[in-house]
């Protein structure tokens, strides 16, 4: 695995799924580990919805590493995108099914409400 500091670019698709919880997908080799709780991280992918959560589906799996053991996340090709306000929620919902670029802080999932192993606290979204 490669570790990348600072900003990172990822590519993928956001999806909305209707299941409780998410099973870990098959993992790609040579995944890039990103710093947990790193601000301004960028990911690209396709948006979908699952169990009311907006999911960014990445073309290649990524992982998180951090100072605490709880910050470490094994490689995954899904990120739960969490908008920080209603305007961002509406913008994000309007882009479901499209390829997008998102920017925010990536954290490990830590509640049953998180539908992917990594959660991105959304700061910005744009269609590709």
C-alpha positions in Angstrom: 0.0 0.0 0.0 1.0 3.6 -0.6 0.5 6.3 1.9 -0.4 9.8 0.5 -0.1 12.9 2.6 -2.1 16.1 2.1 -4.6 16.3 -0.7 -5.5 13.3 -2.7 -7.5 12.7 -5.9 -9.7 9.7 -6.1 -12.1 8.7 -8.9 -15.4 6.8 -8.4 -19.3 6.9 -8.5 -21.8 7.9 -5.7 -24.6 5.5 -5.2 -27.8 5.4 -3.0 -28.4 1.9 -1.7 -31.3 0.4 0.3 -29.6 -2.0 2.7 -28.7 -1.8 6.4 -24.9 -1.7 6.6 -22.5 -2.4 3.8 -20.3 -5.5 3.3 -16.7 -4.8 2.4 -16.2 -5.1 -1.4 -13.4 -7.0 -3.1 -10.3 -5.0 -2.6 -7.9 -3.7 -5.3 -4.1 -4.1 -4.9 -1.7 -1.2 -4.4 -4.4 1.0 -2.7 -3.5 4.5 -1.5 -3.9 5.1 2.2 -5.1 8.6 3.1 -4.7 10.3 6.4 -7.8 9.9 8.7 -9.4 13.2 9.6 -7.4 15.0 6.9 -9.1 18.2 5.7 -9.6 19.2 2.1 -9.4 15.6 0.7 -10.8 15.2 -2.8 -12.5 12.1 -4.3 -14.1 11.5 -7.6 -16.6 8.8 -8.4 -20.2 7.9 -9.1 -23.0 8.8 -6.6 -25.7 6.3 -5.5 -28.0 6.0 -2.6 -28.2 3.1 0.0 -30.5 3.0 3.0 -31.0 6.8 2.7 -27.3 7.5 2.6 -25.4 8.9 -0.4 -22.5 6.7 -1.4 -19.5 7.6 -3.6 -18.4 4.6 -5.5 -14.7 4.8 -6.3 -13.0 3.1 -9.3 -10.1 2.0 -7.0 -10.2 1.1 -3.3 -8.6 3.4 -0.7 -7.8 3.1 3.0 -7.4 5.4 5.9 -4.5 5.5 8.4 -4.3 7.6 11.6 -2.7 8.0 15.0 -5.4 6.0 16.8 -6.1 2.3 15.9 -9.8 3.3 15.5 -8.7 5.7 12.7 -7.4 2.9 10.5 -9.8 1.7 7.8 -9.0 -1.3 5.4 -9.3 -0.6 1.7 -12.8 0.1 0.4 -14.2 1.4 -2.9 -17.2 3.2 -1.1 -17.4 6.4 0.8 -20.5 7.6 2.7 -20.8 11.3 1.7 -22.3 13.4 4.6 -23.5 16.9 3.6 -23.1 19.4 6.4 -26.3 21.4 5.7 -29.6 21.3 3.8 -28.4 23.2 0.7 -25.5 20.8 0.3 -27.9 17.9 0.8 -30.1 19.1 -2.0 -27.2 19.7 -4.3 -25.8 16.3 -3.6 -29.2 14.5 -4.0 -29.5 16.2 -7.4 -26.3 14.6 -8.6 -27.1 11.0 -7.6 -26.4 8.7 -10.6 -23.7 11.1 -12.0 -19.9 11.2 -11.7 -18.8 13.9 -9.3 -15.9 15.4 -7.5 -16.3 15.9 -3.8 -14.1 17.7 -1.2 -14.1 17.3 2.6 -12.7 15.6 5.6 -12.6 11.8 5.6 -13.2 9.9 8.8 -13.7 6.3 9.7 -17.4 5.2 10.1 -18.3 4.9 13.7 -22.1 4.4 14.0 -24.7 2.2 12.4 -25.9 5.2 10.5 -22.7 5.3 8.5 -23.3 3.0 5.4 -19.7 2.8 4.2 -16.4 2.2 6.0 -15.2 5.8 5.3 -17.3 8.9 5.8 -16.6 12.2 4.0 -17.8 15.3 5.8 -18.8 17.2 2.6 -17.5 20.7 2.0 -17.9 20.9 -1.8 -19.4 18.9 -4.7 -19.3 19.4 -8.4 -20.4 17.3 -11.4 -17.7 16.0 -13.8 
